[in-house]
Amino acid sequence: MPALYPKIEPFKISRLKVSALHNLYVEQSGTDDGDPVVVLHGGPGSGSSPKYRQNFDPKHYRIIQFDQRGSGKSNPTADLRENTTWHYVDDIERLRTELDVDRWHVAGGSWGVTLALAYAITHPERVKSLCLRGVFLCRPKELRWLYQEGASHIWPDLWASFRDHIPEAERNDFIAAYHTRLMSEDRNVQIAAAVQWSLWEGSTAKLVPSNEGNHEFGDPDFALSFAKIENHFFSNRGFFESNNWIIENLDPIRHIPCEMVHGRYDIVCPLESAWELHKAWPESRLHIVPDAGHSSSEPGIAAKLTEITDRFRKL
């Protein structure tokens, strides 16, 4: 079994209009009449990536990817209107109907885990399995860890740039301080804040830091979309009714096969969230990779994801 399947190109690229304002960029790859799987990207705001489809056997799966509202190649870019978790859940269901899929596997990483679970809880009858990487439940304590105090103690050198962009008087709430700048009418102010926000997350994603990928996180156009959308969602606590909404609403999906992969040393999304989700959902399986951080490209995480999707071929 390969850690990753070979790189492949989409067999179909299309757009899906989901409102008068938003249209989504959609790619399908693998086998046209294969077992459908929808792959949900992280962020929110990052956009999808060709590497995500390499965890799926292209001879078995019909791999469906799309850029969420305002992200990647979807239009309009970085627009925060009509842009919430529940719009995304509706978009996934709209896409399923548009592609004439009855039931599908759902996979996601990081924010994609949050979205996958929100979708599954809302439409459990449409989900065959859940493959989740880097569990994130968009709870206040997770946001405080990454954007206020926690990860800052492990990466103080990288945190310094993120912290020092904000005047000392505003540092009691970094999400709010960055929100003010990302929503500024001055594009230069927006971009300066967006690059700091984006680089902080991108630089902490791997067990061993590297500059690989930092050119993307430091790119002003990518950073602006990524940071604005992410900050918009986090400022609104993911648009959930309660701080622990996902764990409080697991009953509709406890029968669905679910496997989670999490790096032991994930600093972006600490292992505690995956552990708490697994304990609340004992029917799930949690795989802890001992030598990995958050990134899907960590060798141990990539291999485990492929192992899971190969196992799910039997469902």
N, C-alpha and C positions, 0 to 999 in steps of 0.2 A: 504494500500500500504506500503510495507516495505521500510525503508531507504536504505537497501542493500538486495539483493537477497543472498541466501545461497552460501557458497563456493562450487565450482564445479571443476572437473578435465577435461582436454581436452579430447574430443573423438578422436582427431587425432593430431599427431605431425609430422611435415615434414620439409624438407629443400627446399629452392628455390634458384637455382644458377642464379644470375642476371648478372654476368660477369665472365671473366676468373679468376678474383681475388676473388670476393665476393660471399658468399652464406648466405642466410637469414634463421633464425630459425622461424618457423611458428607454431602457435597453433590454433586449432579450438575447440570451446566448445559450449554448448547449444544444439540446435536442428539442425541436419544435413541438413534437408530440410527447415530450418527456414528462416526468413527475414534476409538477410545478413547485418552485420555491421562490418566495419573495425575500430579498435581502435588504435590510434596513440600515442605512448608514448612520454614523454618529454625529456628534456635535451637540445640539442641532446646528446646522449651518455649514457642515463640512462638504457635503456632496458625496456621491458614491465614487467608487474606485474599481478599475478592472481587476485589481488583485483580490478583491473580495470573492470573485467567482471561482478562483482557483482552489477553494475548499470544497468544490462540488464536482462530482463525476459528470463531465459534459455529455457522456453517452447515456446517462440515466436521467439527468435533471434538465428541466426547462428553467433556466436561471433568469429571474426577473429582477431588475434593479431600476430604481428611479431616484431622481434628486428631489428632495422634499421642497416645499414652498420656499422660494427665495434663495435656494442653495444651488451650487453647481451650475448646470446649464438650464435650470428651470427659470422661468421669467414671471414677473420682474425680479431682478436680482436684489437681494437684501431688503425686500419690502416687508414690513412688519404688519401691514394690514391683513386681516383675515388669516392670521398666522399663529395658530395655537395647536396644542397637542390634539385637540378634538377635531380640528380641521384635518390634521394628518391622518387620524383614524378613519375619518370619512373618505379621505383620498385613497387610502389603501383598499377600502371596500369598493370604491368606485373603480379602481384599477382592476380588481379581481373580476368585477362584472364585465368591464370593457374587454378583458382578455378571455372571457368565457371560461373561467376557472371555477370549479365547484368548491374544492377544498385544496389547500396548499400548505406546504411547510413554511414556517416563518423563522428567519434567522436575523440576528442583529447583534451589534457590538456597542458597548458604552451607552450613549443616548439611544441607540437602536434597540437596546434591551428594554429601556423604559417604554419606548413606542411599541415594541413587539408585545409586551405584556398588556399595555393599555388596549391595543387592538384585540388581543386574544380574549381579554376579559369582556370586551364589548361584543365580539363576534366569535364565541368559542366553537360554534358549530362549523366554522370555516377553516379551523386550524388543525392540521394533521400532527404537527410536532413543533417544538420550540428548541432552537439551538442558539444559546446565548453566551456572549463573550464579554468579559469585563463588566460585571453587573453594576448598573447604576440605576437607582430608583428615584432620583431627583428629589431627595429629601433635604430639608434645611441643614441637617448635620453633615451631609455629604458636601453641600455647597460651602459651608463654613470651613470644612477641612481643606478644600482646594483653594478657596478664594479669600480666606480670612486668617486662619491659623491652624496649622497641622502639617500640611505638605511643606509649608514655609520653613519648618524646623529641619526637614530632610534635605531640601534644596535651597539653603539660604543664599547661595551665590546667584542662583537663577531668580529667586524671589526678589532680590534687591532691585532689579530693573523694573519689575512689575510694581513693587511697592513705591519706589522713588518717583514714579511717574505721577503719583498722587500727592498733593500737599499734606503735610502731617495732620492738619486740622480735620481732614476728611477720611483718615485711615481707619476709623471705627467701622466703616462699611464700604469695603472695596467694590462690591458689586454695584452699589448705588453710586459711588464716585465715578466708576467707569461708565455707568449708564448715562450720567450727565454729559460726559464727553462724547460718547458714541452717538448721542442724539443731538449733538451740537449742530448749529446751522453752518458752521465752518468746517468744510471737508478736511482741511489739514488737521484740525483738532480731532476729528473722527478717526482719520487714518493713523495718527500718532498713537492714540489710545488703542485702536484695533490691533496694531502690530504688537504692542506690549502684551495685550490680552492673549493673542493668538500664540505668540512665542512662548509664553509661560506654560500653556498647556502642552504645546507640541514638544517642548524641550524636556518635559518630565515623563513622557510616555513610555520610555524604554528602561529596562533594568540597567543597562550600561548606556549612558547618554552618548549621542552622536549628533553630528550636524546634518545627517541624512534626513531629508524632509523639512528641515528648517527653512530652506529657500521658499517652500510653499507657504509655510506659516508666516514668513516674513514678507510675502508678496502683498502689496497694499490691496489689490482687488480681492484676493482670497481672504485676507485677514479681515477686511471690512464686512464682508458677508458673514463670515464665520463668527466674528465677535459680536456684531449687532444682533444676529438671530439668537446666539447662545445667551447673551446677556439679557435679551428680551424675555426668553423663556425662564431664565434663572431668577430674574427680578420678580417674575410672577409665580415662582415655585412650581413651574411646570404646568400651571393651570389646573392643578388637582384640588379637589375639595378639602382634602386633609393632608397633613404632613406625611402620613404613612399609607396613602390611598391604595397602592398596589398590594401590599401585604394584607391590608384589611379586606381586599376583594378577590382573594384567590379561589374561593369555592367554585366558581364556574369553570375553572380551567384545571383543577387538580387531577382530572382524568387524562389530560393531554400529556403524551411523552415529552419530557423536558430534560435537557442536559445543559449544564453550565460549565464554562471554562474560565478560570480566573488565575492570574499570576499571583504567586505568594507575595511578591514585592511590588504590587500595583500601587503606585502613589497617587495617580489620578483618581481612581475609584478603589478605595481600600477594600480588602477582602471581607471585612466585616459585613458589608451589604450582601454579598453573595451568601455568606454563612447564615445571616438572618433570614434571607429569602428561602434558603434550603431548609432551615429548621421549621419555618412556617409551612413549608411544602415538602414534607418528608418523602413523597412519591418521586420527587425530582432527583437528579444525580448531579453532584458537584465534583468537578475535577480541578484540583488545585495543582497548578504547575509550579514546581519548587524553584525554578531558576528563571522566572519571567516577571516582567512588569505589566504594563497595560496594553501595549501595542499588539495588534493582530499579526504583525510580522515577526514577533518573537518565535524562534524555532519550535519550542515546546507547545506554545499555544496554537500555532499553525497546524502542527501535526495532530494535536488532539481534536481540533475542529474538523479536520478531514476524516479522522477516525469516526467521529460522531455522525457526520453526514453520510458516510458509507454505511454505517449501521442503520440509519433511518431509511435507507433504500428499501428495507424489508417491510416498512409500514404500509 
